[in-house]
Amino acid sequence: MKIILTGIAGFIGSHLARRLLRDGHTVIGIDDLNEYYAVSLKRDRLADIARAGAFEFVEADIADLERMKALFAKHSDATHIVHLAAQAGVRYSLDRPELYVHANVMGQVAIFEAARKLNRCLHLVYASTSSVYGANRELPFSVDQRVETPVSLYSATKLAGEHIAYTYGHLHGLPATGFRFFTVYGPWGRPDMSYYKFATAITADEPILVHGFGKMSRDFTYVEDVVSCLVSALELPPAPDTTGVRHKIYNIGNNHPTPLLDFIGFVERALGRKAKRTLVPVQPGEMISTYADISDTQRDFGFAPSTPVELGIEEFARWFKSYHQVN
């Protein structure tokens, strides 16, 4: 397959790129290398991807419609798209809401519009988020639930992305699958994620902030489990629904929520150090608990998350200590 992959220098995108290259696929990677977190980490991910095989990298803003149209026209023989690029982070959306509309709404439109430049787009897989469940309280979260109460601008823009995908399926026949990611973690992770922040603070002997007074829980999902599901899904576009639209949403989660305090304990053990904990209230826009119903994902793609959180955190800690050269 020839695959256009957006967000290739990102956390999940870099893991997926390595897997696709090792499987013998052609990868055209797009990323704007923005400064939301250290660009050096993104460049190091690209260097690591290159060890898995040759790929074409294009530094570009996915919301640049004309640039995306030209790029997709140049690679009109590509058959699959994996669209992972986005402005991530619930807390940052409180400070810079315009960045989320730019990347997650205009970016979604630009990628779907550009996809029409391909000779034959067999499947477009894109990233959504568990945050779209917002104020929903019925656990586990199921894709059959109504999602009408986003509690952050980040979740609102990702929910808009799902509607955009459906609309392009209705208007232009683009087959697309959206995956709602549930707190993905692992080596080469994002420094703004809780586990990375915990590791950074613990190794520096600084206190960590435990939001929600430690009463939160998350369905932590190991990155390689996510990648295996995305690879399986690529060649399985959705069948038409009752109106003929080929669009479907799935959850990707561990199907086993972990209390935050237990999770911190896993990080402590993996690093061999104790954390200095400061209990603080939940921040605006954050959800108290997430828990994924993955029955559809298991049925349609054979998805079987197999990495216990404590083992996944050990893998992250090994990478973290090596990458940051800490004991």
DOMIZA-9914 format. One line per 8 residues: for each residue x, y, z of N, C-alpha, C, CB. Coordinates in steps of 0.02 Angstrom, whole numbers, plus 50000, padded with zeros to 5 digits. Glycine has a CB too. Layout:
REM residues N
X:Y:Z:X:Y:Z:X:Y:Z:X:Y:Z  ...
This chain:
REM residues 327
50042:49940:50000:50000:50000:50000:50044:50062:50000:49953:50000:50061  50019:50115:49969:50050:50180:49974:50005:50222:50019:50060:50214:49904  50033:50244:50076:49993:50275:50128:50017:50345:50142:49995:50232:50192  49970:50393:50144:49985:50461:50166:49968:50463:50241:49944:50515:50126  50017:50481:50281:50011:50481:50354:50023:50551:50381:50059:50430:50386  49972:50582:50409:49982:50648:50440:49999:50639:50514:49918:50692:50432  50038:50686:50540:50060:50681:50609:50114:50629:50618:50002:50665:50654  50156:50619:50567:50206:50566:50569:50258:50577:50623:50240:50560:50502
50271:50639:50641:50321:50653:50694:50290:50653:50763:50354:50720:50681  50225:50640:50766:50191:50637:50831:50201:50570:50864:50117:50651:50822  50172:50563:50922:50181:50503:50963:50154:50441:50928:50146:50512:51030  50089:50439:50916:50059:50380:50885:50082:50374:50812:49982:50383:50888  50086:50430:50777:50106:50429:50707:50174:50399:50696:50104:50498:50679  50221:50414:50740:50289:50387:50732:50290:50312:50743:50338:50421:50780  50253:50287:50791:50249:50215:50803:50216:50180:50743:50209:50199:50867  50163:50210:50717:50129:50180:50660:50174:50180:50598:50063:50217:50645
50210:50235:50587:50255:50239:50529:50307:50183:50530:50290:50306:50527  50337:50171:50588:50387:50117:50593:50356:50050:50575:50416:50115:50664  50296:50038:50600:50263:49974:50586:50247:49967:50511:50198:49968:50627  50221:50020:50481:50203:50017:50410:50265:50006:50366:50168:50081:50388  50320:50039:50383:50381:50031:50344:50409:49961:50351:50434:50083:50366  50407:49934:50411:50432:49866:50422:50389:49815:50386:50434:49851:50496  50325:49832:50377:50280:49787:50340:50286:49795:50265:50208:49801:50361  50330:49841:50242:50344:49847:50171:50301:49898:50134:50335:49783:50139
50265:49940:50169:50222:49989:50136:50261:50053:50120:50162:50006:50180  50236:50092:50073:50263:50157:50056:50228:50210:50098:50256:50173:49980  50267:50253:50131:50239:50303:50176:50259:50373:50155:50261:50289:50249  50208:50416:50147:50218:50487:50136:50196:50521:50201:50179:50515:50073  50243:50549:50238:50227:50577:50304:50223:50653:50303:50278:50555:50353  50173:50679:50337:50162:50751:50341:50162:50772:50414:50096:50772:50306  50196:50826:50430:50195:50854:50498:50220:50926:50494:50240:50811:50547  50191:50970:50535:50214:51039:50534:50268:51054:50587:50156:51086:50545
50283:51003:50629:50336:51011:50680:50324:51074:50722:50406:51013:50647  50262:51083:50744:50247:51143:50782:50279:51140:50852:50172:51154:50788  50277:51195:50887:50313:51202:50950:50268:51191:51011:50344:51269:50954  50214:51154:51004:50171:51138:51061:50212:51103:51115:50111:51094:51039  50257:51059:51095:50308:51032:51140:50372:51026:51100:50287:50963:51171  50426:51003:51131:50493:51007:51102:50497:50980:51031:50541:50970:51146  50517:51022:50985:50527:51002:50915:50583:50950:50911:50542:51063:50870  50631:50955:50956:50687:50907:50956:50662:50836:50964:50737:50925:51012
50611:50825:51006:50583:50758:51015:50551:50735:50949:50531:50758:51072  50517:50779:50915:50485:50760:50851:50538:50742:50799:50441:50818:50826  50592:50781:50797:50646:50765:50749:50680:50699:50767:50697:50823:50746  50687:50686:50831:50717:50623:50852:50672:50564:50834:50730:50623:50928  50607:50574:50838:50561:50521:50816:50570:50508:50741:50487:50541:50831  50576:50562:50701:50586:50553:50629:50650:50515:50615:50587:50621:50594  50702:50530:50652:50765:50494:50643:50757:50421:50660:50820:50526:50685  50718:50407:50712:50707:50337:50731:50665:50301:50679:50672:50334:50800
50616:50335:50650:50575:50304:50597:50620:50284:50539:50520:50353:50574  50668:50326:50522:50711:50314:50465:50750:50248:50472:50760:50371:50455  50760:50225:50533:50794:50161:50543:50751:50103:50520:50813:50152:50616  50686:50114:50514:50640:50060:50493:50634:50057:50417:50572:50070:50524  50655:50109:50382:50650:50110:50309:50645:50180:50281:50590:50069:50288  50650:50185:50216:50647:50250:50183:50575:50274:50177:50680:50247:50114  50565:50338:50189:50498:50368:50181:50507:50440:50158:50458:50364:50248  50454:50469:50131:50456:50539:50111:50424:50581:50165:50420:50549:50043
50460:50632:50188:50433:50676:50239:50420:50745:50209:50482:50682:50298  50361:50772:50224:50342:50838:50201:50324:50880:50262:50282:50835:50151  50361:50934:50273:50344:50979:50328:50292:51029:50304:50408:51016:50355  50232:51023:50330:50177:51066:50306:50121:51067:50357:50151:51040:50238  50083:51121:50354:50024:51130:50397:49964:51096:50363:50009:51206:50409  49934:51048:50398:49878:51011:50367:49818:51056:50352:49856:50955:50412  49813:51114:50385:49757:51159:50373:49768:51204:50312:49745:51202:50434  49826:51198:50279:49840:51235:50218:49808:51198:50161:49918:51244:50207
49747:51217:50143:49707:51180:50095:49741:51171:50028:49641:51214:50086  49767:51226:50000:49798:51221:49934:49860:51177:49935:49815:51291:49907  49899:51183:49989:49959:51141:49995:49940:51067:49999:50000:51161:50058  49887:51051:50037:49865:50981:50042:49838:50956:49976:49812:50974:50097  49801:50997:49941:49775:50976:49876:49832:50960:49828:49730:51031:49845  49883:51003:49827:49939:50993:49782:49979:50931:49802:49985:51054:49782  49988:50921:49866:50026:50863:49889:49990:50798:49874:50039:50868:49964  49925:50796:49886:49887:50735:49872:49883:50723:49796:49816:50740:49902
49879:50777:49757:49879:50769:49684:49945:50740:49660:49865:50836:49649  49999:50760:49691:50066:50734:49674:50070:50659:49689:50121:50771:49712  50036:50638:49742:50036:50567:49761:49967:50537:49750:50058:50559:49836  49941:50550:49691:49872:50529:49676:49864:50453:49672:49850:50559:49611  49921:50416:49670:49917:50343:49670:49913:50314:49740:49977:50314:49634  49916:50357:49791:49907:50332:49860:49836:50305:49867:49920:50388:49913  49830:50251:49904:49765:50218:49911:49735:50225:49981:49772:50145:49895  49778:50242:50030:49754:50246:50099:49781:50309:50133:49775:50183:50138
49742:50335:50178:49762:50394:50218:49751:50377:50291:49721:50458:50197  49801:50394:50332:49792:50392:50405:49803:50463:50430:49842:50340:50440  49751:50493:50454:49753:50563:50475:49755:50567:50551:49692:50602:50447  49815:50576:50578:49825:50580:50651:49844:50650:50674:49878:50531:50672  49864:50693:50629:49886:50761:50648:49828:50799:50680:49914:50799:50587  49844:50834:50734:49793:50873:50769:49827:50917:50821:49740:50827:50803  49790:50966:50844:49812:51002:50903:49783:50966:50963:49791:51078:50902  49826:50936:51003:49804:50894:51058:49807:50933:51124:49847:50831:51063
49777:50903:51176:49783:50930:51243:49721:50967:51265:49841:50974:51248  49688:50942:51318:49629:50975:51344:49646:51041:51377:49593:50929:51394  49698:51042:51419:49713:51101:51459:49735:51160:51415:49766:51085:51510  49775:51146:51364:49801:51199:51321:49745:51233:51281:49854:51172:51273  49690:51196:51270:49634:51225:51232:49600:51282:51270:49583:51172:51215  49612:51285:51335:49586:51341:51374:49623:51406:51358:49591:51326:51449  49687:51398:51340:49729:51457:51328:49730:51477:51254:49800:51443:51351  49730:51428:51209:49737:51443:51137:49683:51409:51096:49807:51422:51112
49620:51427:51107:49566:51392:51071:49571:51397:50995:49500:51421:51093  49599:51453:50971:49602:51462:50898:49645:51409:50864:49628:51531:50881  49696:51384:50899:49739:51333:50871:49701:51268:50858:49799:51319:50916  49653:51254:50900:49614:51192:50895:49565:51195:50836:49576:51179:50960  49535:51253:50827:49490:51261:50769:49531:51257:50705:49452:51329:50773  49589:51288:50705:49632:51287:50645:49653:51216:50626:49695:51330:50657  49681:51180:50674:49708:51114:50658:49655:51059:50654:49759:51094:50710  49607:51060:50700:49561:51004:50706:49497:51011:50665:49542:50995:50778
49480:51073:50648:49421:51082:50605:49443:51098:50533:49377:51140:50633  49480:51153:50524:49504:51168:50457:49551:51113:50432:49540:51236:50456  49592:51086:50476:49637:51031:50456:49598:50970:50432:49682:51012:50513  49543:50955:50467:49502:50897:50446:49471:50909:50377:49446:50884:50499  49445:50970:50367:49416:50986:50302:49469:50982:50247:49385:51057:50303  49529:51009:50260:49581:51009:50209:49602:50939:50190:49642:51049:50234  49609:50894:50239:49631:50826:50224:49576:50788:50185:49648:50788:50289  49514:50797:50205:49460:50762:50169:49450:50791:50100:49394:50766:50210
49458:50857:50093:49452:50888:50027:49509:50864:49982:49452:50965:50033  49569:50862:50010:49627:50839:49971:49621:50766:49952:49692:50850:50011  49589:50726:49994:49581:50655:49979:49544:50643:49913:49543:50620:50036  49505:50692:49893:49469:50687:49829:49517:50692:49770:49416:50741:49824  49581:50712:49782:49630:50716:49729:49662:50648:49714:49685:50766:49747  49649:50599:49757:49677:50533:49745:49636:50498:49690:49677:50490:49810  49671:50457:49652:49636:50420:49599:49583:50374:49628:49686:50379:49558  49602:50343:49685:49555:50298:49717:49572:50293:49791:49556:50227:49684
49536:50328:49832:49546:50325:49904:49505:50266:49931:49525:50391:49939  49541:50212:49948:49507:50152:49972:49485:50158:50045:49552:50092:49965  49522:50198:50084:49503:50204:50154:49541:50262:50186:49517:50138:50193  49505:50303:50225:49535:50357:50262:49521:50344:50336:49507:50428:50240  49574:50331:50373:49569:50318:50445:49591:50382:50482:49613:50256:50467  49552:50404:50530:49570:50466:50564:49562:50459:50640:49527:50524:50538  49595:50504:50676:49596:50502:50749:49542:50547:50777:49664:50523:50776  49502:50519:50822:49459:50558:50865:49483:50547:50937:49382:50538:50856
49440:50557:50985:49463:50554:51055:49407:50533:51102:49491:50621:51077  49425:50502:51157:49376:50485:51209:49346:50547:51240:49409:50442:51264  49379:50604:51231:49353:50667:51259:49286:50687:51231:49403:50722:51248  49267:50659:51173:49202:50678:51145:49144:50656:51189:49194:50648:51075  49156:50607:51233:49103:50584:51278:49085:50637:51331:49122:50519:51312  49132:50684:51342:49117:50742:51382:49084:50728:51449:49074:50788:51344  49023:50756:51458:48988:50750:51521:48949:50685:51528:48941:50808:51529  48955:50640:51480:48922:50575:51487:48945:50540:51550:48936:50530:51425
48899:50506:51585:48916:50473:51647:48906:50397:51644:48875:50502:51704  48875:50373:51591:48862:50301:51585:48926:50265:51562:48804:50287:51537  48953:50222:51605:49014:50186:51589:48999:50112:51579:49067:50196:51645  49036:50078:51533:49087:50106:51490:49058:50149:51434:49129:50049:51460  49100:50193:51407:49078:50234:51351:49071:50191:51289:49128:50291:51339  49014:50196:51257:48999:50158:51196:48988:50205:51138:48938:50112:51207  49007:50184:51078:48996:50225:51019:48922:50233:51004:49032:50195:50959  48880:50194:51037:48807:50200:51027:48778:50257:51070:48773:50135:51044
48817:50283:51117:48793:50338:51159:48789:50402:51119:48838:50347:51220  48742:50446:51137:48740:50512:51108:48797:50553:51137:48671:50546:51121  48830:50592:51095:48886:50634:51118:48869:50706:51102:48954:50612:51085  48837:50739:51148:48812:50807:51137:48836:50856:51190:48737:50807:51136  48881:50833:51235:48901:50876:51291:48977:50879:51298:48869:50850:51356  49013:50902:51248:49086:50910:51256:49101:50961:51311:49119:50932:51189  49153:50947:51350:49168:50991:51406:49234:51029:51397:49172:50951:51471  49263:51025:51337:49322:51065:51320:49318:51082:51246:49388:51026:51337
49352:51135:51227:49353:51152:51156:49389:51098:51115:49387:51221:51145  49439:51067:51145:49473:51012:51111:49422:50958:51091:49528:50982:51156  49381:50937:51139:49333:50884:51123:49281:50908:51073:49299:50860:51187  49262:50972:51077:49213:50999:51030:49241:50998:50958:49194:51070:51049  49305:51015:50950:49334:51015:50883:49342:50944:50856:49401:51050:50883  49358:50897:50899:49364:50827:50875:49296:50798:50858:49399:50784:50929  49245:50817:50896:49178:50795:50879:49156:50825:50812:49128:50815:50934  49175:50888:50800:49161:50918:50735:49195:50879:50680:49184:50991:50734
49256:50855:50694:49292:50815:50645:49255:50752:50625:49360:50797:50671  49222:50721:50673:49182:50661:50657:49124:50679:50611:49155:50629:50722  49092:50735:50624:49036:50756:50581:49060:50773:50511:48999:50816:50612  49118:50805:50507:49147:50821:50441:49160:50757:50402:49212:50862:50449  49188:50707:50435:49202:50643:50402:49138:50612:50375:49237:50595:50450  49086:50613:50416:49022:50584:50393:48996:50623:50332:48971:50585:50450  49001:50689:50335:48975:50730:50281:49011:50715:50215:48982:50804:50298  49078:50705:50218:49115:50689:50157:49097:50619:50132:49190:50694:50169
49079:50575:50177:49055:50510:50155:48989:50516:50119:49049:50463:50213  48946:50560:50146:48880:50569:50116:48884:50605:50049:48835:50609:50164  48924:50658:50045:48927:50699:49985:48972:50671:49931:48950:50768:50002  49027:50640:49951:49078:50621:49902:49096:50546:49903:49140:50661:49915  49063:50508:49946:49075:50436:49947:49141:50416:49977:49071:50410:49878  49174:50459:50015:49239:50441:50045:49229:50392:50102:49276:50505:50070  49260:50333:50098:49254:50284:50152:49301:50302:50209:49268:50213:50127  49275:50311:50269:49316:50335:50325:49297:50300:50390:49310:50411:50332
49349:50290:50431:49339:50261:50498:49373:50306:50549:49368:50189:50501  49336:50325:50600:49363:50366:50653:49374:50324:50716:49318:50425:50668  49431:50334:50749:49446:50298:50810:49452:50347:50868:49512:50257:50802  49412:50334:50920:49415:50374:50980:49468:50344:51026:49345:50377:51015  49525:50377:51030:49581:50352:51070:49569:50366:51144:49647:50385:51047  49585:50317:51185:49579:50323:51258:49649:50324:51288:49537:50264:51287  49673:50383:51306:49735:50395:51343:49791:50348:51322:49722:50388:51418  49817:50359:51263:49871:50317:51236:49937:50337:51269:49876:50324:51158
49977:50287:51288:50041:50300:51322:50093:50251:51296:50033:50295:51399  50157:50266:51311:50210:50221:51293:50274:50258:51276:50189:50177:51235  50326:50223:51253:50390:50255:51234:50378:50307:51179:50440:50202:51209  50421:50358:51178:50417:50413:51131:50353:50454:51140:50421:50387:51059  50325:50453:51201:50262:50486:51214:50266:50562:51213:50235:50464:51279  50208:50594:51226:50203:50666:51226:50219:50693:51295:50133:50689:51205  50264:50743:51300:50282:50771:51365:50225:50805:51403:50337:50820:51356  50170:50821:51369:50115:50853:51403:50067:50803:51436:50076:50896:51355
50078:50738:51423:50036:50686:51453:50055:50674:51526:50040:50621:51412  50007:50651:51566:50017:50646:51638:50076:50600:51655:49954:50619:51671  50081:50541:51624:50133:50494:51642:50203:50523:51628:50124:50428:51606  50209:50560:51573:50273:50591:51555:50289:50646:51605:50270:50619:51483  50239:50686:51622:50249:50739:51672:50269:50709:51740:50186:50781:51679  50236:50654:51758:50253:50621:51822:50326:50599:51821:50207:50561:51834  50347:50566:51766:50415:50541:51762:50466:50598:51765:50425:50501:51698  50450:50652:51730:50496:50710:51729:50503:50739:51799:50470:50764:51681
50448:50748:51834:50450:50777:51901:50483:50729:51951:50380:50794:51925  50466:50666:51948:50493:50618:51996:50569:50612:51990:50461:50549:51986  50594:50609:51928:50667:50602:51919:50704:50667:51937:50682:50582:51847  50668:50723:51937:50698:50787:51958:50686:50801:52031:50670:50844:51915  50655:50754:52066:50640:50761:52138:50596:50822:52150:50704:50766:52178  50548:50831:52104:50500:50886:52111:50430:50857:52124:50500:50931:52047  50385:50896:52154:50318:50870:52168:50277:50861:52105:50281:50916:52216  50231:50814:52107:50184:50805:52051:50115:50829:52074:50181:50730:52028
50076:50855:52027:50008:50876:52041:49961:50818:52026:49989:50939:51999  49923:50798:52075:49876:50743:52068:49806:50773:52063:49881:50691:52128  49781:50779:52003:49717:50813:51991:49658:50771:52015:49709:50830:51917  49604:50806:52030:49544:50772:52054:49554:50741:52123:49523:50719:52006  49605:50765:52159:49622:50738:52225:49634:50663:52222:49566:50754:52275  49658:50639:52163:49675:50569:52156:49616:50523:52142:49709:50545:52216  49557:50551:52132:49497:50510:52123:49480:50498:52050:49438:50541:52158  49523:50519:52005:49511:50509:51933:49535:50439:51912:49547:50564:51893
49511:50417:51854:49534:50354:51825:49535:50361:51750:49490:50294:51848  49579:50323:51718:49585:50326:51645:49593:50256:51616:49645:50370:51626  49567:50249:51555:49574:50186:51518:49639:50191:51478:49512:50173:51471  49696:50182:51512:49762:50190:51481:49773:50135:51430:49818:50189:51535  49793:50155:51369:49800:50109:51313:49870:50111:51285:49748:50124:51259  49903:50054:51283:49973:50053:51261:49978:50065:51186:50006:49986:51279  50027:50104:51165:50031:50128:51097:50036:50072:51046:50089:50174:51089  50074:50019:51060:50082:49965:51011:50016:49926:51002:50137:49917:51033
49975:49923:51054:49909:49893:51046:49867:49935:50998:49873:49885:51114  49872:50001:51004:49836:50046:50960:49860:50037:50888:49845:50119:50982  49925:50034:50878:49953:50027:50811:49929:49963:50778:50030:50029:50814  49928:49909:50815:49906:49845:50787:49834:49850:50762:49911:49789:50839  49792:49886:50799:49723:49894:50778:49718:49937:50715:49681:49926:50834  49756:49992:50712:49754:50036:50654:49777:49999:50591:49797:50097:50665  49828:49959:50597:49853:49920:50540:49800:49871:50516:49918:49882:50559  49766:49838:50562:49713:49792:50543:49656:49828:50509:49688:49754:50605
49640:49888:50534:49583:49925:50508:49595:49952:50438:49566:49981:50555  49657:49965:50420:49671:49999:50357:49640:49963:50297:49746:50003:50347  49644:49898:50296:49618:49860:50239:49546:49838:50248:49661:49800:50227  49512:49866:50298:49442:49848:50311:49398:49910:50316:49437:49807:50376  49387:49944:50259:49344:50003:50261:49273:49984:50280:49344:50039:50192  49235:50031:50307:49167:50014:50330:49120:50000:50272:49139:50071:50372  49073:49956:50285:49020:49944:50236:48971:50002:50238:48983:49876:50252  48933:50011:50184:48884:50066:50184:48832:50058:50239:48849:50070:50115
48813:50114:50271:48758:50110:50319:48692:50109:50283:48762:50168:50370  48638:50118:50319:48571:50112:50289:48558:50166:50237:48518:50114:50342  48597:50221:50239:48589:50274:50190:48644:50273:50137:48588:50342:50224  48687:50222:50140:48740:50215:50090:48806:50248:50108:48716:50242:50026  48811:50278:50167:48872:50312:50188:48920:50263:50220:48855:50370:50237  48983:50265:50196:49034:50220:50222:49076:50256:50275:49080:50193:50164  49048:50262:50333:49082:50296:50389:49063:50261:50454:49063:50372:50392  49113:50249:50497:49099:50216:50560:49148:50239:50613:49102:50139:50552
49125:50241:50675:49165:50262:50732:49178:50202:50778:49129:50318:50771  49240:50198:50805:49258:50146:50852:49295:50176:50911:49301:50091:50818  49293:50141:50968:49336:50156:51025:49399:50114:51021:49299:50143:51091  49456:50144:51038:49517:50106:51051:49538:50121:51123:49575:50125:51000  49525:50073:51166:49543:50080:51236:49567:50014:51265:49483:50106:51277  49589:50016:51326:49613:49956:51359:49557:49915:51388:49662:49974:51413  49496:49946:51391:49437:49913:51419:49447:49895:51492:49421:49849:51378  49492:49933:51526:49507:49919:51596:49534:49982:51629:49558:49860:51603
49490:50026:51654:49513:50089:51683:49557:50078:51745:49453:50133:51701  49607:50121:51752:49654:50117:51807:49647:50180:51850:49727:50110:51781  49637:50173:51916:49635:50232:51959:49701:50270:51955:49621:50211:52032  49696:50335:51957:49755:50378:51949:49809:50362:52001:49735:50451:51954  49789:50351:52064:49839:50337:52115:49875:50271:52103:49806:50336:52184  49840:50221:52077:49873:50158:52058:49922:50170:52002:49820:50104:52038  49901:50211:51954:49944:50225:51896:50008:50260:51918:49906:50269:51845  50002:50307:51964:50062:50341:51990:50108:50290:52024:50042:50397:52040
50078:50243:52059:50118:50190:52090:50157:50150:52040:50073:50145:52131  50127:50136:51982:50163:50099:51929:50223:50140:51904:50116:50083:51869  50213:50206:51896:50267:50250:51873:50323:50251:51926:50241:50322:51860  50305:50255:51989:50355:50256:52042:50396:50192:52041:50320:50264:52111  50363:50135:52036:50400:50071:52037:50445:50064:51976:50351:50012:52039  50421:50086:51919:50460:50081:51857:50522:50124:51860:50418:50099:51797  50517:50181:51894:50574:50227:51899:50616:50214:51960:50549:50299:51901  50589:50174:52008:50626:50159:52069:50631:50219:52116:50695:50136:52052
50581:50264:52112:50581:50323:52155:50510:50338:52176:50611:50384:52118  50503:50371:52233:50438:50391:52258:50423:50463:52237:50435:50385:52335  50359:50475:52224:50337:50542:52204:50318:50583:52264:50278:50537:52155  50330:50648:52259:50303:50696:52308:50237:50720:52280:50354:50756:52320  50183:50698:52311:50116:50710:52283:50083:50772:52313:50072:50648:52294  50054:50812:52269:50014:50870:52289:49944:50861:52260:50046:50937:52267  49895:50852:52303:49826:50841:52281:49794:50907:52263:49785:50804:52334  49765:50912:52202:49733:50973:52179:49666:50956:52147:49779:51012:52129
49620:51005:52140:49555:50992:52108:49563:50974:52034:49509:51053:52116  49510:50945:52008:49508:50931:51937:49508:50997:51898:49446:50888:51918  49542:50999:51841:49545:51060:51802:49484:51066:51757:49609:51062:51760  49464:51128:51739:49407:51136:51693:49419:51099:51628:49395:51211:51679  49368:51066:51603:49372:51031:51540:49394:50958:51546:49420:51066:51496  49417:50937:51605:49439:50869:51613:49382:50823:51635:49496:50865:51664  49386:50760:51615:49337:50710:51634:49363:50672:51695:49323:50661:51575  49317:50650:51738:49337:50614:51798:49360:50543:51781:49278:50612:51848
49322:50509:51739:49339:50440:51722:49327:50427:51648:49297:50391:51764  49367:50382:51619:49355:50357:51551:49360:50281:51552:49406:50387:51500  49319:50250:51512:49314:50177:51510:49283:50158:51444:49272:50148:51572  49320:50123:51402:49299:50109:51333:49263:50043:51326:49358:50111:51287  49205:50045:51294:49173:49984:51269:49204:49970:51201:49093:49992:51264  49241:49916:51195:49278:49901:51132:49249:49840:51096:49352:49889:51147  49187:49822:51112:49158:49762:51082:49156:49765:51006:49087:49751:51109  49138:49823:50978:49137:49829:50905:49207:49823:50876:49106:49897:50884
49256:49854:50909:49325:49852:50885:49353:49781:50888:49369:49899:50926  49336:49745:50940:49356:49675:50945:49325:49633:50890:49337:49646:51014  49261:49644:50878:49225:49604:50828:49250:49618:50757:49150:49619:50832  49259:49682:50739:49274:49698:50670:49348:49695:50652:49249:49767:50654  49393:49705:50701:49464:49707:50686:49506:49658:50727:49490:49776:50697  49474:49618:50768:49511:49572:50810:49553:49607:50862:49554:49528:50768  49533:49668:50880:49572:49708:50928:49572:49674:50996:49543:49779:50933  49632:49663:51022:49639:49631:51087:49697:49663:51125:49651:49554:51078
49684:49717:51161:49738:49750:51199:49770:49701:51247:49711:49812:51237  49834:49690:51239:49867:49636:51276:49921:49660:51324:49898:49588:51228  49930:49726:51330:49984:49752:51372:49956:49779:51438:50022:49807:51334  49968:49745:51493:49948:49772:51558:49981:49839:51571:49965:49723:51615  49947:49884:51605:49972:49951:51616:50040:49951:51650:49922:49992:51657  50049:49907:51700:50113:49907:51736:50171:49888:51690:50110:49859:51794  50158:49843:51642:50211:49824:51595:50223:49879:51543:50193:49758:51559  50169:49911:51520:50176:49965:51473:50215:50023:51504:50109:49989:51450
50203:50038:51567:50239:50091:51601:50313:50072:51609:50208:50107:51669  50327:50009:51621:50397:49988:51624:50433:50000:51558:50402:49913:51643  50399:49987:51502:50428:50001:51436:50440:50075:51427:50383:49974:51380  50391:50115:51447:50400:50188:51443:50458:50211:51485:50336:50224:51464  50463:50185:51547:50516:50207:51593:50584:50190:51566:50506:50175:51662  50591:50131:51535:50656:50113:51505:50676:50162:51451:50653:50041:51476  50627:50179:51408:50641:50227:51355:50657:50295:51386:50581:50233:51306  50616:50318:51434:50624:50384:51464:50694:50392:51495:50571:50395:51518
50715:50342:51532:50781:50346:51565:50838:50347:51514:50790:50288:51614  50829:50309:51460:50880:50308:51408:50881:50373:51369:50868:50250:51361  50822:50396:51348:50818:50456:51307:50842:50518:51345:50746:50467:51283  50823:50523:51409:50840:50582:51448:50903:50571:51490:50782:50601:51494  50932:50512:51483:50995:50496:51518:50991:50510:51593:51052:50536:51488  50940:50479:51624:50932:50483:51696:50932:50412:51725:50866:50520:51716  50952:50406:51787:50954:50340:51819:50888:50325:51854:51011:50336:51869
